[in-house]
Amino acid sequence: MLADAGLTEADLLNTPDLPYDEVERDTWVAAGRSARSLAQNCSGKHAAMLATCRVNGWDTATYLDPQHPLQRAMVATLEDLAGEPVAATAVDGCGAPVMAVSLGGLSRAFGRVASAADGTPEAEVAAAMRAHPELVGGTRRDVTALMRGTDGLVAKDGAESVYAVGLADGRGLALKVADGGQRARPVVLAAVLRRLGVASDAYGRLEDAPVLGHGDPVGAVVAVGLDAGTAG
């Protein structure tokens, strides 16, 4: 992505880190590699932001400034998709501005992307996510399994245990686990999708959440009160 835009890793301003995937991180460390901006899990997002700057003739050295034309365009796009104003802007762990919207706004945005009409930018994004889910969440994440195993669905997991899903029929859903713990996130999402009647081959992957004691299963994380027979 960087090379196609005439850029290099030196143009990335995201926080250097080791790879997010545990297997890849162990391999990286065993090879004697240190933290790099290119290895950090938001490097693709930053590369895309830089490429957008290059296409539009915007300064690439200041692309993380909230007043930069890129960031203003991102706010406008998010507000349009979410159907609500951005409530606040802070700094993400990777250094990029992070815009706050409600869970309702997030679910609307994903539903609109997933059901966008052919030929629109939103439809192009959805098609790319469906065709290459591993570029959204890596090869071993549950969000990748979810997109591969569910027709028409687009999804993204996020920091502090956020999960957002868009369905081809225009429905969207978003959840946030209050304490930020990731272990319950896919389990709860699977329960909600089942309740909505969404067919998926990925439920086994999402619901596989054992609690281990000395390496052996001693319990499991399960969703309570979200089965099809209970009131919402």
N, C-alpha and C positions, 0 to 999 in steps of 0.2 A: 504493500500500500504506500509506504513511504517512497520507495524507489519510483513508483509510477507517477508520483507527484514531484519528483525531482528533489526529494528530501532524504535525510538520514536520521539515524537514532539520535544524533546530537541535537536535532530540532525538537525532540520530545521533551516536554516539561513536566511529565508525570513523575511521581515519587519512585525512585529505584526500589526494586524488591526482587525476591526470589519467585519462581513460578508458583501459582496458586495450587495447582494439582499436586497432591502429595507424592505420587510416583515420579512425576517430572521434576519436582523439587529435590527429591532424594538423588535422582540421577544428576541433576545440575550441580548439587553440592559435592557429590562423589567425584565429579569431573574437575573440581577445584574452581568452579565458576562462582563469582560474587553477584550481589544484587545489581540489577541493571534496569533501566527504564523500559527496555524492550521486553524484558521478562515479566514485568509487572502486569497484573491481570486487566488493567484498564488501558494498556498500550494501544490496542486496536481502536478504542474510542478516540484516543488522542491523535492517532494517525489519521483517522477520518476527519477530525476537526481541522488538522493541519492541511489535509487535502482540500477541504472545503475553502479554507483561506486561500490556498494557491489558485483554485479555480476562479475565485471572486476577486483576486488581486488584493486581498487583505494582508496586513502585517502578520507574519507567522511568529514573531518573537514575543508578542503580547497577547496570544490567543486565549489565555486564561483570565484576562482582565474582564470582570463582569460588564464593563462598558464597551468591550470590543464588539465590532459589528457581528462577529460570529455568535457571541453569547447573547446579544440582543435578538438575533434571528432565532436562536434556540428557545429563548423565552417565549417569543411570539408563536412559534410552532407548537410548543407544549401547551400554551394557553388555548390555542385554537383546538387542539385535539382533546384536551381535558374539559373544555367548556367552562373554565374558571380561571381567575387570575392566579399567578404564582404568588403564594403567600409570603415567602421569604427566600432569600438566597444565602447559602453558607458555603463552606469549603469542604469538598469531598476528601476522602482519604488519599486519593490520587492527585489532589491538588486542583482539580477542576471545580468551577462553580457548580453547586448542586441546588436545584430548584424544588421547593416544597409545594406539593399539591395534596389534596385530600385523597383517601382511598377511592372515593367515588369518582373523582376526576381521573385518577390513574386507571381505573377499570374502564371508564368511558374511552380514554385514549387508546387503550389496547383493543377494545372492541371495534373502534373506528379503523384502526390499522388493519385488523384481521379481516374486515368486511369491505375494505375500500374497493371502489370501482376500478376495473382494469384501466391501465394507462396513467393512473395517478401515482405520485411519488410514494404515497402510503402503500399502495398495492405492490410497488417494486420492492419496498422494504419487507413486506410480509412474504413475498415470493422468495426473496433471498434467504430469509430466516427459515422458511420451510425447506428449502433446497439444501441449506448448509447449516443445520442447527449446531454442529460442532464448532462453528465459528462464533456462535453466540455464547455457548457455555462449556466449550471443551469437549473432550471425548468421553469423560467419565462422570459428568454431573447429571443429576436427576432431571434438570430442565431440558437437557439434550434428549434424554430418553423420552420425556413427555412429548416433545415436538415430533420426534421420530415415530412415536406410537399412537398419535392422535390426529386424525384427518382434519386439516384446515386450521389447526390450532397454532398460535404463536404465543411465546411465553418468555419471561425473563425473571430470574431470581435476582435478589439484590442484597446489599449490606443490611445488617440489623434485622435480618429475617423478614424481608419483604418479598412477595411473590405476586406477579401480575400475569394475567392470561387474557388473550383475545380469541374469540371463536368466530368461525366463518359466517355465522348467522348474525353477527353484530353484538352478541352478548360479550360482556367483559367482566372480569372479577379481579379483585386485588385483596391481599391479606397482609397483615403485619402481626407477628408474634411480639407481644408487648415487651418481653425481657430481652429481645434480640437474639435469643438462642436459636440456632439453625435446626436442631434435631427434630422439632415438631413441625417445621414448615412444610415439607413435602407430604407428610401424613395428613395434615389438616387440608391442604389443597386437594389431595385425592378424595377426601371425604366430601368436600364441597362439589367437586366435579361429578362424583357419583350421584349426589343429590340432585344435580341439574340434569342427570340423564345422559351425560357425555360418555360415549364408548371410547375406551383407550386400552391399548396393549401395555401401557406403562404403569398401571396401578401396582403391580407387584413390586416394581422398582421403587416407587414412591412410598409405599407402605412398609417397606423392609427397614424397620427402625428398632433393632434389638437394643436392650440395655445389657451391657456386659459386666460380669463380675469375674475377675481373674481370667479374662479371655473367653469365658463361656456365657451364653445367654442366660440371664436371670430374670428377664422381664422384657417389656416392649413398650414403645410409645404408640398409643392408639388414640384415635379421635372419638370423643364421647358426645352424643347428642346431635350428631350430624347425619345419622342414617336416614334413609328415605322414609321411614315410618314416623319420624318425629316432626314436631312443628319447628319452623325456622326461628 
